[in-house]
């Protein structure tokens, strides 16, 4: 039996539908989940995102094959009833998830989850009226859970602080899980979990939550490694803003369990590693995530394979340059950037090389951009990669870069590392975007499902502005989102659709007649235009498809266009 206990208070990014085997063990039976989200506290400070978090997680668990019971703003009696019913449903061999989003408090080293009607004047009253975390863990253990995971993001200030009640302390106490259980807290003892990195960070998810949901979506990663990856990334990102947040992990689990199985039975994802250990293995396993240096972009090893490039005549939104469809065989594995190149990564290149971009060389013309001052697209003097016309942090994708700028970056990185960095071919890009799928979009055919997977033109508006043609959903961003804010595709790649357009190596032709069938880039001729792929934050449904393409002059630049790296593998 697998039981996964999730006690979480922080915003969650919805996770898209995945393989129903998302937590794989032998001999499993039914999958059950109880999800609780408490925002509307009556006697202690209210919360903003707990119900939304609970809804998002419920959706993700349903996609993973769980039968979910969702409870919102529950008082003590309702919380007790829900827990009793949940325990009664479980039998040996089941997989179970308990999720709680709301206030938590520690009393004399014991952790308690608070219902919305909590109002005790003393510590004893709180013990009587709250639910002990250990009690929940014990219930699962009593039901002979073979594996339990407790994820606790209740590391806020003490909810009783400032109310004249000296009840409990800041943060939650350490715990001692039973054999077969794992527990992770979003922050260590006395530390506060960040909701965002800075004022410009508009990601709706807390730092810990967003990293956890990204990591759990990757196929072939054991749960133990998911948690360690989350901890490492949270520590790294928190330190970029001078904050110390070290998720605490308590591990007594036995054996490996998975949120998602390996792709095509490939070896499980390893943590991000640097190139020398990989070179020693003489091979890059499919799905391996690696860097060639500590500051190098993360790359994902993409397996060789074959696919049908372009779109069928029946596909809605199809352009005439998306055909004729033709079979392409990628005969050799290659690596692709896990994320779009970021502002921080491009900035390190500029600082090290002194490079001036096309927009900076032609400052009077600048960058072609949409501007809030007039709500129009036009050339904007002075706009460039570091000033694209909207607020950005180091984790936003770099934009206002031309194909010439992208080529300059990959040539510099290739020289610095001695590795075969380049821009991907158009065929490699589409093959990686589809990741084995045949639908119009990596997630399926329905554009309304875009917002869990991509930053596109949607119902999110900027100061009342809205595109006429947009996706009927909300992704939370008007301008570019921080990279990897949404669900990865089956190859573990983020933002292949949306966020910013991505330059590829090929010369643009208005059909695939005569296009290479081996996955190489299409070169030769005058090559007056280079290809861009993937759509962007302003992309209507027609653009946000795996097959959509267009070309532009290699010196042109837009505040909706950037790029992603490719790398030749040994």
C-alpha positions as CSV (number, residue, x, y, z in Angstrom):
1,X,0.0,0.0,0.0
2,X,1.2,3.5,-0.8
3,X,-0.1,6.4,1.2
4,X,1.0,9.9,0.4
5,X,0.2,12.5,3.0
6,X,0.5,16.1,1.7
7,X,0.1,18.9,4.3
8,X,0.6,22.0,2.3
9,X,-0.2,25.7,2.7
10,X,1.0,27.6,-0.3
11,X,-0.3,28.3,-3.9
12,X,-0.1,25.4,-6.3
13,X,0.2,25.3,-10.0
14,X,-2.2,22.8,-11.6
15,X,-0.5,19.7,-13.0
16,X,-1.9,18.5,-16.3
17,X,-3.3,15.1,-17.0
18,X,-0.6,12.5,-16.8
19,X,-0.3,8.7,-17.2
20,X,-2.7,7.1,-14.7
21,X,0.3,5.1,-13.3
22,X,1.8,8.3,-11.8
23,X,2.8,6.6,-8.6
24,X,4.0,3.2,-9.6
25,X,4.3,0.2,-7.3
26,X,3.6,-3.4,-7.7
27,X,0.3,-4.8,-6.6
28,X,-1.5,-1.5,-6.1
29,X,-5.3,-1.3,-5.8
30,X,-7.5,1.8,-5.6
31,X,-6.2,5.3,-5.4
32,X,-8.0,7.6,-2.8
33,X,-7.3,11.2,-1.8
34,X,-8.7,13.6,0.8
35,X,-7.9,17.2,0.0
36,X,-8.6,20.0,2.5
37,X,-8.1,23.8,1.9
38,X,-8.8,26.3,4.7
39,X,-8.8,30.0,3.9
40,X,-11.6,31.6,5.9
41,X,-10.4,31.4,9.5
42,X,-12.8,33.1,11.9
43,X,-10.6,34.0,14.9
44,X,-7.0,33.9,13.4
45,X,-5.7,35.6,10.3
46,X,-7.4,34.5,7.0
47,X,-5.3,33.1,4.2
48,X,-5.5,33.9,0.5
49,X,-4.6,30.8,-1.5
50,X,-5.4,27.7,0.5
51,X,-8.7,26.9,-1.3
52,X,-7.1,27.5,-4.7
53,X,-4.2,25.3,-3.7
54,X,-6.6,22.5,-2.7
55,X,-8.5,22.7,-5.9
56,X,-5.3,22.6,-8.0
57,X,-4.0,19.6,-6.2
58,X,-7.3,17.8,-6.4
59,X,-7.2,18.4,-10.1
60,X,-3.7,17.0,-10.3
61,X,-4.5,14.0,-8.3
62,X,-7.6,13.2,-10.4
63,X,-5.4,13.4,-13.4
64,X,-3.1,10.9,-11.7
65,X,-5.9,8.4,-11.3
66,X,-7.0,9.2,-7.7
67,X,-10.6,9.3,-6.5
68,X,-10.6,12.7,-4.7
69,X,-12.7,14.0,-1.9
70,X,-12.3,17.8,-1.8
71,X,-13.2,19.8,1.3
72,X,-12.9,23.6,1.6
73,X,-13.1,25.8,4.7
74,X,-13.9,23.0,7.1
75,X,-14.6,23.5,10.8
76,X,-13.4,21.0,13.4
77,X,-16.4,18.7,13.2
78,X,-16.3,18.5,9.4
79,X,-12.6,18.0,9.5
80,X,-12.9,15.1,11.9
81,X,-15.7,13.5,9.9
82,X,-13.7,13.7,6.7
83,X,-10.7,12.1,8.3
84,X,-12.7,9.3,9.8
85,X,-14.4,8.6,6.5
86,X,-11.1,8.7,4.7
87,X,-9.5,6.2,7.1
88,X,-12.5,3.9,6.7
89,X,-12.2,3.8,2.9
90,X,-8.6,2.6,3.0
91,X,-7.8,-1.0,2.8
92,X,-4.5,-2.9,2.4
93,X,-2.9,-2.3,-1.0
94,X,-4.5,1.1,-1.6
95,X,-2.7,4.3,-2.5
96,X,-3.8,7.3,-0.4
97,X,-3.2,11.0,-0.4
98,X,-4.2,13.4,2.4
99,X,-3.7,17.0,1.6
100,X,-4.1,20.0,4.0
101,X,-3.7,23.6,3.1
102,X,-4.1,26.1,5.9
103,X,-2.7,27.2,9.2
104,X,-0.5,24.9,11.3
105,X,1.1,25.4,14.8
106,X,3.5,23.5,17.0
107,X,2.8,23.0,20.7
108,X,5.5,21.5,22.9
109,X,7.1,19.8,19.9
110,X,3.8,18.4,18.4
111,X,2.3,19.7,15.2
112,X,-1.4,20.6,14.7
113,X,-3.5,21.4,11.7
114,X,-6.1,24.1,12.3
115,X,-9.8,24.0,11.2
116,X,-11.4,27.3,10.3
117,X,-13.2,27.7,13.6
118,X,-10.1,27.3,15.8
119,X,-10.3,29.9,18.6
120,X,-8.7,28.4,21.7
121,X,-7.6,30.7,24.4
122,X,-5.0,28.2,25.7
123,X,-2.7,25.6,24.3
124,X,-4.9,22.9,25.8
125,X,-7.9,24.2,24.0
126,X,-6.0,24.2,20.7
127,X,-4.9,20.6,21.2
128,X,-8.5,19.7,21.8
129,X,-9.9,21.5,18.7
130,X,-7.1,21.0,16.2
131,X,-6.0,17.8,14.4
132,X,-2.6,16.4,15.3
133,X,-0.3,15.7,12.3
134,X,1.0,12.6,14.1
135,X,-2.5,11.3,14.5
136,X,-2.9,11.4,10.7
137,X,0.4,9.7,10.2
138,X,-0.5,7.0,12.8
139,X,-3.8,6.4,11.1
140,X,-2.1,5.7,7.8
141,X,0.4,3.5,9.5
142,X,-2.4,1.6,11.3
143,X,-3.9,0.9,7.9
144,X,-0.6,-0.8,6.9
145,X,0.6,1.9,4.5
146,X,3.7,0.6,2.8
147,X,4.9,4.1,1.9
148,X,3.7,7.5,3.3
149,X,4.9,11.0,2.2
150,X,4.1,14.0,4.3
151,X,4.7,17.4,2.6
152,X,4.2,20.2,5.0
153,X,4.2,23.8,3.8
154,X,2.7,25.5,6.9
155,X,5.8,27.5,7.6
156,X,4.1,30.8,8.2
157,X,4.2,33.0,11.2
158,X,2.3,31.7,14.2
159,X,-1.4,32.4,13.6
160,X,-1.9,33.3,17.2
161,X,0.9,35.9,17.3
162,X,-0.4,39.4,17.9
163,X,-3.7,38.2,19.2
164,X,-2.7,38.4,22.9
165,X,-2.2,34.6,23.0
166,X,1.2,33.1,23.8
167,X,0.3,29.8,22.1
168,X,2.9,27.8,20.1
169,X,6.0,29.1,18.3
170,X,7.1,30.0,14.9
171,X,7.4,27.2,12.4
172,X,6.7,23.5,12.9
173,X,8.6,21.0,14.9
174,X,10.8,18.2,13.6
175,X,9.2,14.8,13.2
176,X,10.2,11.2,13.4
177,X,8.5,9.2,10.6
178,X,7.8,5.5,11.0
179,X,9.4,3.0,8.7
180,X,8.0,3.4,5.2
181,X,7.3,7.1,5.7
182,X,8.9,10.3,4.4
183,X,8.2,13.9,5.6
184,X,9.4,17.1,4.0
185,X,8.8,20.6,5.3
186,X,8.9,23.6,3.0
187,X,11.5,25.3,5.3
188,X,13.7,24.4,8.2
189,X,13.1,25.1,11.9
190,X,12.5,28.9,12.4
191,X,12.6,29.6,8.7
192,X,9.8,31.2,6.7
193,X,8.8,29.8,3.3
194,X,8.7,32.4,0.6
195,X,5.5,33.1,-1.4
196,X,7.5,34.9,-4.1
197,X,11.1,35.9,-4.8
198,X,10.5,39.6,-5.2
199,X,7.8,42.1,-6.1
200,X,8.2,41.4,-9.8
201,X,7.7,37.7,-9.3
202,X,4.0,37.2,-10.3
203,X,4.1,33.4,-10.2
204,X,0.9,32.4,-8.3
205,X,2.8,29.6,-6.5
206,X,4.9,29.8,-3.5
207,X,8.6,29.0,-4.0
208,X,8.4,25.5,-2.5
209,X,5.1,24.6,-4.2
210,X,6.2,25.6,-7.7
211,X,9.4,23.6,-7.5
212,X,7.6,20.6,-6.1
213,X,5.0,20.5,-8.9
214,X,7.7,20.9,-11.5
215,X,9.7,18.1,-10.2
216,X,6.8,15.7,-9.6
217,X,5.9,16.0,-13.3
218,X,9.2,14.6,-14.6
219,X,8.9,11.0,-15.7
220,X,11.2,8.3,-14.2
221,X,12.2,10.3,-11.1
222,X,11.8,8.3,-7.8
223,X,9.9,10.2,-5.1
224,X,13.1,10.4,-2.9
225,X,14.9,12.2,-5.7
226,X,12.0,14.5,-6.4
227,X,12.2,15.8,-2.9
228,X,15.9,16.2,-2.9
229,X,15.7,18.1,-6.3
230,X,13.0,20.3,-4.8
231,X,15.1,21.1,-1.7
232,X,18.2,21.9,-3.8
233,X,16.3,24.2,-6.1
234,X,14.5,26.0,-3.3
235,X,17.7,26.7,-1.5
236,X,19.4,28.0,-4.7
237,X,16.5,30.3,-5.6
238,X,15.9,31.6,-2.1
239,X,19.6,32.6,-1.8
240,X,19.4,34.7,-5.0
241,X,17.2,37.1,-2.9
242,X,19.3,36.8,0.3
243,X,16.8,34.5,2.0
244,X,17.6,31.2,3.8
245,X,15.0,28.5,3.1
246,X,16.2,24.9,3.4
247,X,13.4,22.4,3.2
248,X,13.7,19.8,6.0
249,X,13.5,16.1,4.8
250,X,12.9,13.1,7.1
251,X,13.2,9.8,5.2
252,X,12.4,6.4,6.5
253,X,11.0,5.1,3.2
254,X,12.0,1.7,1.8
255,X,12.2,1.2,-2.0
256,X,11.6,3.5,-4.9
257,X,8.2,4.9,-5.8
258,X,7.3,7.3,-8.7
259,X,4.9,10.0,-9.5
260,X,5.4,9.3,-13.1
261,X,7.1,6.2,-14.6
262,X,10.1,6.4,-16.9
263,X,9.5,7.4,-20.5
264,X,9.5,4.3,-22.7
265,X,11.1,2.5,-19.7
266,X,14.2,4.7,-20.0
267,X,16.5,4.9,-16.9
268,X,15.1,7.1,-14.2
269,X,16.0,10.8,-14.3
270,X,19.1,11.6,-12.3
271,X,19.6,14.9,-10.5
272,X,21.2,17.7,-12.5
273,X,24.8,16.8,-12.9
274,X,27.8,18.3,-14.6
275,X,29.4,16.9,-17.7
276,X,32.5,15.1,-16.4
277,X,30.5,12.4,-14.6
278,X,28.4,12.0,-17.7
279,X,31.4,11.7,-19.9
280,X,32.7,8.9,-17.7
281,X,29.5,7.0,-18.4
282,X,30.2,7.3,-22.2
283,X,26.5,7.8,-22.8
284,X,23.7,10.2,-22.0
285,X,20.6,8.3,-21.0
286,X,17.3,9.6,-22.4
287,X,15.9,12.2,-20.0
288,X,19.2,12.8,-18.2
289,X,19.4,16.5,-17.0
290,X,22.9,17.9,-17.0
291,X,25.0,21.1,-17.1
292,X,28.4,21.5,-18.6
293,X,29.5,24.0,-16.0
294,X,27.9,25.3,-12.7
295,X,26.5,28.4,-14.5
296,X,25.6,26.6,-17.8
297,X,22.0,26.2,-18.8
298,X,20.3,22.9,-17.9
299,X,20.1,20.4,-20.8
300,X,17.9,17.3,-21.3
301,X,19.0,14.3,-23.3
302,X,16.5,13.7,-26.0
303,X,16.3,10.2,-27.5
304,X,16.5,9.4,-31.2
305,X,13.3,8.6,-33.0
306,X,10.9,9.2,-35.9
307,X,7.9,11.5,-36.3
308,X,5.5,13.0,-38.8
309,X,6.6,16.7,-39.2
310,X,4.0,19.4,-40.0
311,X,0.2,19.3,-39.6
312,X,-2.6,17.5,-41.4
313,X,-4.9,19.5,-43.6
314,X,-7.7,18.9,-41.1
315,X,-5.9,20.6,-38.2
316,X,-7.6,23.8,-37.1
317,X,-5.5,26.9,-37.6
318,X,-3.1,25.2,-40.0
319,X,-0.9,27.4,-42.2
320,X,0.0,26.4,-45.8
321,X,3.7,26.4,-44.8
322,X,3.1,23.5,-42.4
323,X,3.0,21.0,-45.2
324,X,3.3,18.7,-46.8
325,X,3.6,16.4,-43.8
326,X,6.7,14.2,-44.1
327,X,8.4,11.6,-42.0
328,X,11.6,12.7,-40.3
329,X,14.0,10.3,-38.6
330,X,16.2,11.8,-35.8
331,X,18.9,9.2,-36.0
332,X,21.0,10.2,-33.1
333,X,20.2,11.4,-29.6
334,X,20.8,15.1,-28.9
335,X,20.3,17.5,-26.0
336,X,17.9,20.4,-25.8
337,X,17.6,23.2,-23.2
338,X,15.3,22.2,-20.4
339,X,14.1,25.8,-20.3
340,X,14.2,28.8,-22.6
341,X,17.4,30.8,-22.1
342,X,16.9,33.2,-19.2
343,X,17.8,36.9,-18.7
344,X,20.4,35.9,-16.1
345,X,22.1,33.4,-18.4
346,X,22.2,35.8,-21.3
347,X,23.5,38.5,-18.9
348,X,26.4,36.4,-17.9
349,X,27.3,36.1,-21.6
350,X,27.1,39.8,-22.2
351,X,29.2,40.6,-19.1
352,X,31.9,38.0,-20.0
353,X,32.1,38.9,-23.7
354,X,31.1,42.5,-24.0
355,X,28.7,41.6,-26.7
356,X,26.2,44.2,-28.0
357,X,22.9,42.9,-29.3
358,X,21.2,43.9,-32.6
359,X,18.9,46.2,-30.6
360,X,21.8,47.9,-28.9
361,X,23.7,48.4,-32.2
362,X,20.5,50.0,-33.7
363,X,19.3,51.8,-30.6
364,X,17.3,54.3,-32.6
365,X,15.1,51.4,-33.8
366,X,15.5,49.3,-30.7
367,X,13.1,46.3,-30.4
368,X,9.7,45.7,-31.9
369,X,7.4,45.6,-28.9
370,X,3.9,46.0,-27.5
371,X,3.8,49.0,-25.2
372,X,1.3,49.8,-22.5
373,X,1.5,53.5,-23.2
374,X,-0.4,53.2,-26.5
375,X,-1.4,49.5,-26.5
376,X,0.2,49.1,-29.9
377,X,3.0,47.1,-31.5
378,X,5.9,49.2,-33.0
379,X,9.6,49.6,-33.1
380,X,10.6,51.2,-29.7
381,X,13.9,53.1,-29.4
382,X,16.1,52.0,-26.6
383,X,14.3,48.7,-26.0
384,X,16.7,45.8,-25.6
385,X,17.2,42.4,-23.9
386,X,17.6,44.0,-20.5
387,X,14.8,46.6,-21.0
388,X,12.1,44.9,-23.1
389,X,9.2,47.1,-22.0
390,X,8.0,45.0,-19.0
391,X,9.4,44.1,-15.6
392,X,11.6,41.0,-15.6
393,X,13.8,39.1,-13.3
394,X,16.7,36.8,-14.0
395,X,14.4,33.8,-14.4
396,X,12.3,35.3,-17.2
397,X,13.2,34.2,-20.7
398,X,15.5,36.6,-22.5
399,X,13.7,38.5,-25.3
400,X,14.4,41.3,-27.7
401,X,17.2,39.1,-29.1
402,X,17.7,38.4,-32.8
403,X,18.7,35.2,-34.5
404,X,22.2,36.8,-34.9
405,X,22.2,37.4,-31.1
406,X,21.2,33.8,-30.4
407,X,23.9,32.5,-32.7
408,X,26.5,34.7,-31.0
409,X,25.5,33.2,-27.6
410,X,25.8,29.6,-28.7
411,X,29.1,30.2,-30.4
412,X,30.4,31.8,-27.2
413,X,29.1,28.9,-25.0
414,X,30.6,26.3,-27.3
415,X,34.0,28.0,-27.1
416,X,33.8,28.3,-23.3
417,X,32.8,24.7,-22.7
418,X,34.4,22.9,-25.6
419,X,31.0,21.3,-26.3
420,X,28.8,21.3,-29.4
421,X,26.3,24.0,-28.5
422,X,24.1,25.3,-31.4
423,X,20.6,26.3,-32.2
424,X,18.2,23.3,-32.7
425,X,17.1,22.4,-36.2
426,X,13.4,23.0,-36.9
427,X,12.9,19.3,-37.1
428,X,14.6,18.7,-33.7
429,X,12.5,21.4,-32.2
430,X,9.1,20.0,-33.4
431,X,10.1,16.5,-32.5
432,X,11.0,17.6,-28.9
433,X,7.9,19.7,-28.6
434,X,5.6,16.8,-29.6
435,X,7.5,14.4,-27.3
436,X,5.9,11.4,-29.0
437,X,2.5,12.9,-29.3
438,X,0.4,13.4,-32.4
439,X,-2.0,16.1,-31.3
440,X,-2.0,19.7,-32.3
441,X,-0.4,20.7,-29.0
442,X,1.8,18.8,-26.5
443,X,-1.1,18.5,-24.1
444,X,-3.8,17.6,-26.6
445,X,-6.0,19.3,-29.2
446,X,-8.1,21.6,-27.0
447,X,-6.7,25.2,-26.7
448,X,-8.7,25.8,-23.5
449,X,-6.3,23.4,-21.7
450,X,-3.3,25.6,-22.5
451,X,-3.0,27.5,-19.2
452,X,-1.7,24.6,-17.2
453,X,1.0,24.1,-19.8
454,X,1.9,27.5,-21.3
455,X,1.9,31.2,-21.0
456,X,-0.2,32.4,-24.0
457,X,-2.8,35.0,-24.9
458,X,-5.6,34.3,-22.4
459,X,-8.1,35.8,-20.0
460,X,-5.3,37.4,-17.9
461,X,-5.3,41.0,-18.8
462,X,-2.9,44.0,-18.4
463,X,-4.7,47.1,-17.1
464,X,-7.9,46.1,-18.9
465,X,-6.2,45.3,-22.2
466,X,-7.1,42.1,-23.9
467,X,-6.4,40.4,-27.2
468,X,-9.4,39.7,-29.4
469,X,-8.3,36.1,-30.1
470,X,-7.2,34.3,-27.0
471,X,-7.4,31.1,-25.1
472,X,-10.4,30.8,-22.8
473,X,-8.5,30.2,-19.7
474,X,-6.1,32.1,-17.3
475,X,-2.4,31.4,-17.0
476,X,-1.7,34.2,-14.5
477,X,0.7,36.2,-16.6
478,X,0.3,39.0,-19.2
479,X,4.0,39.3,-20.1
480,X,6.5,36.4,-19.9
481,X,6.4,34.1,-16.9
482,X,9.5,32.9,-15.2
483,X,10.8,29.9,-17.1
484,X,9.4,26.5,-16.0
485,X,6.3,28.0,-14.4
486,X,4.0,25.4,-16.1
487,X,3.8,21.7,-16.7
488,X,6.7,20.1,-18.6
489,X,6.1,17.9,-21.6
490,X,6.8,14.2,-21.8
491,X,10.5,14.8,-22.5
492,X,10.8,17.0,-19.4
493,X,11.0,20.3,-21.4
494,X,9.3,23.5,-20.3
495,X,7.6,26.2,-22.3
496,X,8.0,24.6,-25.7
497,X,4.7,26.4,-26.4
498,X,4.2,30.0,-25.3
499,X,6.2,32.4,-23.2
500,X,8.6,33.6,-26.0
501,X,9.0,32.5,-29.7
502,X,12.2,30.5,-30.2
503,X,14.7,31.0,-33.0
504,X,15.9,27.8,-34.6
505,X,18.8,27.3,-37.1
506,X,16.8,26.8,-40.3
507,X,16.3,29.1,-43.3
508,X,12.6,29.7,-43.8
509,X,10.8,28.3,-46.8
510,X,7.1,28.5,-47.3
511,X,6.7,24.7,-47.6
512,X,8.4,21.5,-46.6
513,X,8.9,20.4,-50.2
514,X,12.6,19.4,-50.4
515,X,13.1,19.6,-46.6
516,X,15.6,17.3,-45.0
517,X,14.3,14.0,-43.7
518,X,17.2,13.3,-41.3
519,X,16.4,16.0,-38.8
520,X,19.2,18.4,-40.0
521,X,18.6,22.1,-40.4
522,X,17.5,23.5,-43.8
523,X,20.3,25.8,-45.0
524,X,21.5,27.2,-48.3
525,X,20.2,29.8,-50.8
526,X,19.8,33.4,-49.9
527,X,18.4,32.6,-46.4
528,X,16.7,35.9,-46.1
529,X,14.7,34.7,-43.1
530,X,15.2,32.3,-40.2
531,X,12.5,30.2,-38.5
532,X,10.8,30.9,-35.2
533,X,8.8,28.3,-33.3
534,X,6.4,27.8,-30.4
535,X,4.3,30.9,-29.9
536,X,4.6,33.4,-27.0
537,X,2.8,35.2,-24.2
538,X,0.7,37.1,-26.8
539,X,0.0,34.0,-28.9
540,X,-3.5,33.2,-30.0
541,X,-4.6,29.5,-30.3
542,X,-3.5,29.3,-34.0
543,X,0.1,30.1,-33.0
544,X,0.2,27.9,-29.9
545,X,0.6,24.6,-31.8
546,X,3.5,22.3,-32.3
547,X,3.5,22.7,-36.1
548,X,3.1,26.5,-36.4
549,X,6.0,28.3,-37.9
550,X,7.0,31.6,-39.4
551,X,10.2,33.3,-40.6
552,X,11.8,36.7,-40.1
553,X,15.1,38.5,-40.9
554,X,17.9,37.2,-38.7
555,X,18.7,40.7,-37.4
556,X,15.1,41.4,-36.4
557,X,14.1,41.2,-32.7
558,X,10.9,41.4,-30.7
559,X,9.9,41.4,-27.1
560,X,8.1,38.2,-27.7
561,X,11.1,36.3,-29.1
562,X,14.0,34.4,-27.5
563,X,15.7,31.0,-28.0
564,X,16.6,27.7,-26.5
565,X,19.9,25.8,-26.8
566,X,20.6,22.5,-28.5
567,X,23.8,20.5,-28.0
568,X,25.3,17.6,-30.0
569,X,25.9,14.5,-27.8
570,X,28.9,12.1,-28.1
